[in-house]
Amino acid sequence: MEKPADPKEEYKKLLKQLSFGLQEKKLIKKLEIPEDAFLPFLFSIKFGGDWSFKTDSTNAMAIKEKVTRYNEDKKEGYTQESVFLFLNPVILEKEGKVRRLEKCGTQKDREIVERPFKVKINAKHIIKAVLDPLTMKITLKNVSGPLSFEGSSAYGISHEMEHLYKKEAERKFLWEFKYVLE
């Protein structure tokens, strides 16, 4: 059985969460971007994954990259995440074809789709955040495009662009596989 939460600790946690939310509010103002365009970015930071959001005037997409650094001698390391926010993104180039299984939050089944292995993308506004678990800092900066991505990040870009521009890739379903016992 789980021990009941200590009210004092819950209060401290709530204060930290509120403070974090206020930091985000100030940051949005400093970056001079629409509040709702920042939502995919916040979701990617808070919940992980890639996210997109569409309004009448703005298409916003957040893509996450992970890099793990490991010291063999010390047997320790860390995983640093970079989250890119693209406002009104445009894919300039695609290269390669990779078939992969995906499960989007809006789908009930995993699907087989074909995605590019590399993409070059540009946007009206690009912000990069680096989440560093060693320093406990999220460092943000405006970056200029175009930017190139490959592998998982390229797949994520392709997938989120489908959501923004309502162009679905051809899909097959997991249940179309055949089991083979060797």
MARDO-231006 format. One line per 2 residues: their letters; for each residue x negated, y negated, z of N, C-alpha, C. Coordinates in pm, 1 decimal, m for minus. Each point is the difference from the previous one (the first is absolute). Example, Ala and Ser with C-alpha at 12.3 -4.5 7.8 and 13.67 -1.06 7.14 Angstrom:
as = m1319.0,569.0,780.0,89.0,m119.0,0.0,m90.0,m120.0,0.0; 35.0,m105.0,m72.0,m82.0,m119.0,6.0,77.0,m109.0,73.0 .
This chain:
me = m84.0,117.6,0.0,84.0,m117.6,0.0,m88.9,m124.4,0.0; 41.6,m97.6,m77.6,m77.3,m123.7,m10.9,25.9,m90.9,119.9 .
kp = m107.1,m58.7,47.3,6.6,m90.9,115.5,68.8,m130.7,m44.0; 90.9,m55.6,82.4,65.4,m126.6,m37.2,m102.9,m113.0,m12.0 .
ad = 27.0,m90.9,m93.4,m91.0,m112.0,m23.6,m2.4,m94.5,120.3; m119.1,m49.9,28.3,m18.1,m98.6,106.4,51.6,m134.4,m52.6 .
pk = 97.3,m61.9,66.8,56.1,m126.8,m48.1,m104.9,m109.9,m18.3; m100.3,m4.7,86.8,m104.3,m102.5,m13.6,m80.8,22.5,m127.4 .
ee = m30.7,125.2,m29.2,m76.5,31.5,m122.0,83.9,m27.2,m124.8; 127.5,31.4,6.0,90.3,m27.5,m111.9,9.5,m150.6,m26.3 .
yk = 3.5,m79.3,107.3,5.2,m145.4,m11.3,m127.3,m53.0,m65.4; m117.2,50.3,42.0,m128.3,m41.8,m58.2,m4.2,35.0,m148.7 .
kl = 48.3,117.3,m32.5,3.1,43.3,m140.6,89.4,m92.2,m82.9; 117.4,m33.2,54.3,92.5,m88.7,m69.5,m61.9,m138.0,m23.5 .
lk = m69.7,m53.5,98.7,m66.7,m130.0,m15.5,m105.1,4.1,m111.1; m76.2,108.9,m6.5,m101.1,14.6,m105.2,66.1,7.4,m137.3 .
ql = 111.3,72.3,m8.8,70.9,11.9,m127.3,56.8,m134.5,m44.5; 55.1,m74.8,93.3,52.8,m133.0,m32.9,m111.5,m93.7,m44.9 .
sf = m113.1,5.9,68.3,m114.9,m82.3,m36.6,m48.4,34.7,m140.7; m4.3,129.4,m30.1,m42.0,45.1,m132.7,96.2,m53.0,m107.1 .
gl = 130.3,5.3,29.5,100.9,m51.7,m92.5,m14.3,m149.9,m23.1; m31.8,m75.3,105.0,m21.8,m144.1,m14.6,m123.1,m29.5,m85.4 .
qe = m104.9,81.7,16.3,m119.0,m14.8,m84.5,36.9,17.9,m147.3; 84.7,100.0,m27.1,43.2,25.5,m138.1,76.7,m118.8,m56.1 .
kk = 88.8,m55.4,79.5,80.6,m114.8,m42.8,m90.4,m118.9,m37.3; m100.4,m28.5,84.1,m94.5,m109.1,m27.1,m81.5,29.2,m126.0 .
li = m37.6,124.4,m16.4,m80.4,40.8,m114.7,75.6,m21.2,m131.5; 126.2,36.7,m2.2,83.5,m17.0,m119.5,4.3,m147.8,m38.9 .
kk = 14.0,m85.7,99.0,3.8,m144.7,m25.1,m132.4,m48.9,m58.9; m111.7,45.1,58.8,m132.5,m41.4,m47.8,m27.2,49.0,m142.4 .
le = 48.6,119.8,m31.8,m22.6,56.5,m132.7,90.0,m62.7,m106.0; 102.3,m72.7,44.4,93.5,m68.9,m88.8,64.9,94.6,m100.4 .
ip = 52.7,111.4,52.5,75.1,92.1,m84.3,139.0,19.2,60.0; 98.2,36.1,m81.4,134.9,21.9,54.9,m1.1,111.1,105.3 .
ed = 75.6,m19.8,107.8,2.5,97.8,109.5,36.4,139.4,m47.6; 104.4,11.0,m84.3,42.5,132.8,m43.0,m103.8,68.8,m88.6 .
af = m84.7,m77.7,m68.4,m106.1,58.6,m82.3,m107.8,65.6,85.7; m4.3,m36.5,126.4,m99.7,54.3,92.1,42.8,136.0,58.2 .
lp = 128.3,35.7,m16.2,51.8,123.6,58.6,m75.4,126.6,m41.3; m27.8,23.3,m128.9,m72.8,122.4,m34.2,m136.8,6.9,68.1 .
fl = m63.3,m114.7,11.8,m130.4,m10.3,64.7,9.8,41.8,146.8; 100.0,m55.5,70.5,20.2,34.5,140.5,33.9,147.7,16.4 .
fs = 83.2,52.8,m89.3,37.0,142.0,7.9,m121.3,88.9,m21.9; m84.3,m35.9,m95.3,m119.5,80.2,m27.9,m94.0,m1.0,120.2 .
ik = m14.3,m115.5,64.0,m86.3,m10.5,118.0,61.0,75.9,118.3; 129.0,m17.8,23.3,63.2,59.3,117.8,34.6,147.4,m14.1 .
fg = 44.5,41.4,m119.4,50.1,136.6,m17.7,m87.4,84.6,m92.4; m96.2,m62.9,m67.0,m84.0,72.0,m95.5,67.1,8.5,m135.8 .
gd = m73.5,49.0,m97.2,55.1,21.0,m133.5,7.1,m125.8,m83.7; 56.9,17.4,m117.5,18.3,m106.7,m98.1,147.4,m40.8,1.5 .
ws = 25.3,m129.7,m19.2,135.9,m52.3,7.5,21.7,m106.8,m106.4; 125.9,m20.5,m39.7,32.8,m107.9,m93.0,133.2,m61.9,39.7 .
fk = 19.9,m124.7,m45.3,120.3,m74.4,33.6,27.2,m99.1,m112.1; 124.9,m8.0,m42.3,37.2,m85.5,m111.8,105.6,m100.3,43.1 .
td = m22.0,m126.8,m37.3,102.6,m103.0,18.0,28.0,m57.6,m138.5; 86.7,m100.4,m7.8,28.9,m62.2,m129.8,m123.3,m65.1,m61.0 .
st = m89.1,m52.7,85.2,m114.1,m75.8,m51.6,m135.5,68.2,17.4; m8.4,102.8,85.4,m130.3,58.5,30.9,5.9,151.6,6.2 .
na = m99.3,62.1,m61.3,m24.4,142.6,17.2,m124.3,10.5,86.9; 11.8,69.4,111.5,m113.2,14.7,91.6,m30.3,147.9,19.4 .
ma = m129.1,32.4,2.4,m42.6,138.7,12.0,m123.9,5.2,87.4; m1.5,94.8,94.8,m117.0,21.7,85.2,m54.3,139.3,m27.7 .
ik = m130.5,6.9,m22.3,m68.4,126.4,m29.3,m110.5,17.5,103.4; m9.3,121.3,54.5,m97.7,27.6,105.0,m110.3,91.9,m52.6 .
ek = m124.0,m33.7,35.3,m116.7,84.9,m28.3,m65.0,36.4,132.4; m52.5,121.7,9.4,m70.1,43.3,121.2,m142.0,41.7,m36.2 .
vt = m94.1,m36.8,87.4,m138.8,44.3,m14.5,m46.1,46.9,137.8; m47.2,124.2,6.2,m52.1,51.8,126.3,m151.4,m2.6,m4.1 .
ry = m57.6,m58.2,101.2,m145.5,m4.6,14.8,m35.7,91.8,116.7; m95.9,89.2,m23.9,m33.6,99.4,100.6,m151.0,11.3,13.5 .
ne = m49.3,m4.4,123.1,m142.1,13.2,29.0,m26.3,144.9,40.1; m67.9,74.3,m86.7,m28.5,142.0,25.4,m84.6,19.7,125.2 .
dk = m95.4,m90.5,23.9,m87.4,14.1,117.5,78.2,m15.6,130.4; 83.3,m103.6,7.3,76.4,m26.3,122.4,129.6,80.8,7.8 .
ke = 39.0,59.4,m113.1,125.2,76.3,m7.9,121.5,m85.0,37.0; m0.1,m122.5,m52.3,113.8,m89.1,23.0,16.7,m93.6,m118.8 .
gy = 116.8,m56.1,m10.9,27.3,m90.9,m110.7,129.9,m75.1,22.7; 47.8,m59.8,m108.2,125.6,m74.6,5.6,56.5,m9.4,m140.9 .
tq = 130.4,m21.4,m6.8,66.4,m20.7,m128.6,47.2,m143.9,m6.4; m48.4,m69.8,m100.3,37.5,m139.4,m21.5,106.3,m2.8,m109.4 .
es = 103.5,m79.2,19.9,105.2,m13.8,m99.8,m4.6,m138.7,m60.7; 23.7,m5.1,m130.2,19.8,m126.7,m69.6,141.3,1.8,m55.8 .
vf = 72.4,m108.5,23.7,134.9,m13.5,m52.7,m0.1,m121.1,m91.9; 46.8,20.3,m122.3,7.4,m107.5,m99.4,145.7,m38.3,m19.6 .
lf = 29.6,m128.8,8.1,133.6,m51.4,m30.1,m6.8,m68.0,m136.1; 84.5,43.0,m91.2,7.7,m58.0,m134.5,136.2,m66.8,m15.6 .
ln = m0.1,m129.3,m35.5,124.2,m70.8,m30.1,13.1,m11.1,m151.2; 109.7,51.6,m50.5,27.7,6.4,m144.1,m113.0,70.8,m75.7 .
pv = m23.4,126.3,35.1,m109.1,76.1,m62.8,29.7,41.0,m143.4; m107.4,14.5,m77.0,7.3,46.9,m138.2,m113.9,98.2,m21.2 .
il = 31.9,117.0,m52.3,m104.4,96.1,m34.3,m54.5,m38.4,m136.9; m131.0,m19.9,m6.2,m65.6,m39.7,m124.0,m49.3,120.2,m80.0 .
ek = m47.8,101.9,70.2,m53.6,119.2,m66.9,29.0,123.4,83.3; 18.0,112.4,m70.4,14.0,130.5,64.4,m95.0,95.0,m69.5 .
eg = m55.2,93.6,77.6,m90.8,98.0,m58.5,23.2,136.5,63.4; 5.0,101.2,m82.2,11.1,137.4,47.1,141.3,39.1,37.5 .
kv = 15.4,129.4,22.1,129.6,54.9,40.9,m24.9,104.4,107.8; 71.9,m13.3,110.4,m10.6,94.3,110.4,142.2,42.8,36.9 .
rr = 23.4,130.9,0.0,128.5,51.4,48.2,m12.3,21.1,150.0; 103.0,m43.0,72.4,m5.7,12.7,146.0,139.1,14.5,58.1 .
le = 4.2,56.0,118.8,124.4,9.2,75.9,13.7,m126.0,84.5; 120.6,m57.1,0.1,27.8,m117.7,81.9,134.0,16.1,67.1 .
kc = 13.1,m69.7,109.2,128.3,m9.2,69.8,17.2,m144.2,41.2; 94.1,m66.6,m60.9,30.3,m138.9,34.1,107.3,0.5,107.4 .
gt = m1.0,m100.0,83.6,98.8,m10.1,106.2,143.3,0.6,m49.8; 21.9,m44.0,m123.2,136.1,m4.3,m54.8,41.3,132.1,m64.2 .
qk = m92.2,93.9,m15.1,30.0,129.8,m62.8,15.0,107.0,106.9; 80.0,101.7,m28.4,12.3,108.2,97.0,m93.3,116.4,m33.2 .
dr = m47.4,9.3,m123.4,m87.6,109.3,m41.4,m135.7,m52.8,m45.5; m103.1,82.7,16.9,m130.0,m33.1,m58.9,11.0,17.9,m151.1 .
ei = m69.3,m86.0,m72.6,7.0,2.4,m145.5,m140.1,3.2,m60.3; m10.1,58.2,m117.4,m125.7,m0.8,m74.7,9.0,m115.2,m99.0 .
ve = m96.0,m91.0,7.6,m4.2,m114.6,m90.5,m139.0,m11.1,m59.3; m8.8,m74.0,m108.5,m129.4,m26.3,m62.7,m35.2,m145.5,25.7 .
rp = m118.5,m21.9,53.8,m45.6,m134.7,35.1,m135.8,m25.6,m64.6; m34.8,m126.7,m21.5,m134.8,m30.5,m49.0,m103.7,23.0,109.9 .
fk = m121.1,39.5,m38.9,m107.4,17.7,97.9,m62.4,m134.1,35.7; m4.6,m91.8,m97.9,m55.4,m134.0,24.4,99.3,m104.8,m48.1 .
vk = 7.1,m111.4,73.0,79.7,m114.5,m44.1,m77.8,m128.2,25.4; 23.4,m94.7,m87.0,m49.9,m136.3,21.6,124.6,m85.1,17.4 .
in = 1.5,m79.0,107.3,119.4,m75.4,36.2,m36.0,m144.6,31.8; 92.2,m88.8,m32.0,m15.3,m139.6,38.0,132.7,m45.7,60.4 .
ak = m2.5,m113.8,66.6,120.3,m53.0,62.3,m12.8,m149.6,16.9; 113.5,m64.0,19.9,3.4,m144.8,24.2,m80.7,m34.4,125.7 .
hi = 9.6,86.9,99.4,m67.5,m22.9,128.5,m40.0,137.3,54.6; m125.2,13.6,44.9,m47.4,126.1,56.9,m64.8,m29.5,135.4 .
ik = 43.1,74.9,100.2,m57.9,m11.4,133.8,m53.0,137.2,38.9; m119.6,2.1,56.7,m58.9,125.0,47.0,m16.8,m7.8,151.5 .
av = 43.6,105.3,67.1,m19.0,11.6,145.4,m86.7,121.6,25.5; m96.8,m14.5,88.4,m83.0,112.8,41.8,29.4,25.1,146.8 .
ld = 47.2,121.5,29.3,31.8,41.0,137.4,m118.2,79.9,52.0; m69.9,m55.1,96.4,m121.7,62.0,51.4,23.5,52.7,141.4 .
pl = 2.9,132.8,17.4,26.4,55.5,132.7,m115.3,m19.9,99.3; m118.3,m34.6,m48.0,m112.0,m25.5,91.1,10.2,m137.9,63.9 .
tm = 30.2,m101.8,m80.9,7.6,m136.1,52.7,140.8,m36.1,47.2; 98.4,85.4,m36.1,140.7,m25.0,32.6,49.3,m130.4,m63.7 .
ki = m49.3,m27.8,m122.0,39.3,m121.2,m71.6,60.5,36.5,m134.4; 93.4,m85.0,m43.3,55.9,6.9,m134.9,m46.6,m127.0,m68.6 .
tl = m93.6,13.8,m92.2,m57.4,m114.9,m69.0,68.9,m16.6,m135.0; 53.4,m119.5,m23.3,70.6,m27.4,m125.4,m76.1,m101.2,m83.7 .
kn = 12.0,16.6,m131.6,m55.2,m100.8,m90.6,73.2,4.8,m133.1; 7.7,m114.9,m64.6,53.6,m7.1,m134.7,m106.9,52.0,m95.2 .
vs = 39.4,80.9,m95.3,m94.9,51.1,m98.8,52.6,m29.0,m139.6; m93.8,m7.8,m93.7,35.7,m24.6,m139.5,m0.3,130.6,m77.2 .
gp = 93.4,11.5,m91.0,8.0,118.1,m85.5,m59.1,m30.0,m134.8; 1.3,94.8,m87.0,61.0,131.2,17.2,m86.2,92.6,85.9 .
ls = 68.1,99.6,60.9,m65.6,100.9,82.6,22.6,137.1,m62.2; m94.9,90.4,20.3,12.5,136.2,m50.9,10.4,97.8,115.7 .
fe = 84.8,100.4,m17.1,20.6,104.1,100.1,m0.9,134.5,m69.5; m36.5,104.4,76.1,7.5,134.7,m55.3,47.7,97.2,106.7 .
gs = 41.1,116.9,m45.2,46.4,103.0,91.9,128.5,m38.3,69.9; 6.5,28.5,129.4,123.0,m20.9,77.5,53.1,m142.8,m8.8 .
sa = m88.2,m98.2,1.2,45.9,m139.7,m8.4,63.2,m28.2,m135.5; m58.0,54.2,m105.8,56.9,m17.7,m134.1,136.7,67.0,m8.6 .
yg = 13.1,119.5,59.6,129.5,68.2,m1.0,102.4,m84.9,74.8; m42.3,m54.7,115.0,89.9,m82.6,80.4,47.0,m123.0,m75.8 .
is = m91.2,m63.2,m71.8,35.9,m117.4,m80.1,103.8,38.7,m104.8; m25.0,109.2,m70.1,92.4,46.0,m102.8,138.4,27.2,59.2 .
he = 3.1,67.0,113.5,125.8,34.6,66.4,76.2,m126.0,44.1; m67.5,m92.5,65.4,66.8,m121.2,49.8,45.5,m89.9,m114.9 .
me = m75.7,m2.2,m108.5,41.4,m79.3,m117.1,131.2,55.0,m57.0; 19.1,131.9,7.4,127.5,58.6,m42.4,114.6,m57.5,82.2 .
hl = m19.3,m10.3,130.5,104.1,m56.2,85.3,28.7,m145.0,m37.4; m105.0,m77.7,m22.1,17.8,m142.7,m28.9,65.5,m25.2,m134.5 .
yk = m38.2,77.7,m100.0,45.6,m27.0,m136.3,101.1,102.3,m50.8; 48.2,88.1,91.2,105.6,96.6,m30.7,m30.6,85.7,m122.8 .
ke = m128.1,37.8,m14.7,m40.1,91.1,m107.7,m46.3,128.2,66.3; 76.4,103.9,m15.1,m31.0,127.4,63.8,m87.3,85.5,m90.9 .
ae = m100.4,63.4,57.8,m82.1,96.0,m73.0,81.4,126.9,m20.1; m34.9,75.6,m102.4,65.3,129.5,m20.4,m33.6,89.3,118.3 .
rk = 98.6,70.5,50.0,m17.7,80.0,120.8,43.3,143.9,m20.9; m69.2,86.9,70.1,42.6,137.9,15.7,2.1,24.1,149.2 .
fl = 69.1,104.5,42.3,19.5,20.9,142.3,m78.2,119.4,51.3; m29.7,m3.5,128.1,m74.8,107.2,63.7,68.0,134.4,m21.4 .
we = 132.9,0.4,1.2,71.9,125.7,m14.3,m7.7,56.3,m141.7; m65.3,m70.6,m90.3,m24.3,53.0,m134.8,m128.6,83.0,m4.9 .
fk = m80.5,m4.0,107.6,m119.9,84.7,9.5,42.8,146.8,7.0; m95.2,86.6,m30.9,19.5,142.9,17.6,m105.8,50.8,96.1 .
yv = 39.7,78.8,99.3,m95.2,61.8,90.5,m72.1,114.0,m71.9; m131.1,10.2,22.5,m79.6,108.3,m55.6,m81.3,58.8,114.2 .
le = 15.4,128.9,26.8,m72.9,67.1,105.7,m113.9,77.8,m62.3; m121.1,m25.9,43.1,m117.7,71.1,m54.1,m51.2,102.2,98.2 .
